[in-house]
């Protein structure tokens, strides 16, 4: 644990100590680091209080705008990401299948469904290529073959999956939130 302390003065309390505390821990499941921070103000705060803790690393993914079925499959994939790259690739492929169902992609198999998303304009061509590469890696993970998914593939799989989810769900949600906020401000300014 590391802390940075500053002293301030409040009329109702006098001198107060404001501590910014960072805590580094190791996850017992994946054995990866977790970095969190919180602020402690003495004597204002009580040890019985619920202190808001912010996780800095790994960053928390925003699943709010994602369809529940997509979240279900992506969460399952993420649980095995550091345990078995092949299972992770298969899980992300299943997430991609859920995306195709959610988006109403036509076709009997994932190849044709990805092409359908591109031809409908739901995905730009480069995202279609990313999705197809995730499909291939998922196939490699699912079948015992000469080519295996390795730990070196995990960051690429994650980057492509995150990019597709950002494009289809998160970015449109952010745009809608900003548009609503701007509209509310414009309406308030007119009053």
Secondary structure, DSSP 8 states (H G I E B T S, - for coil): -EEEEEEEEETTTEEEEEEEEEEEEE-TTT--EEEEEEEEEETTS-TTS----EEEES-----TTS-HHHHHHHHHHHHHTTT-HHHHHHHHHHHHHHHHHHTT--SSSHHHHHHHHHHTTSS-HHHHHHHHHHHHHHHHHHS--SS---HHHHHHHHHHHHHHHIIIIIHHHHHHHHHHHHHHHHHHHH-
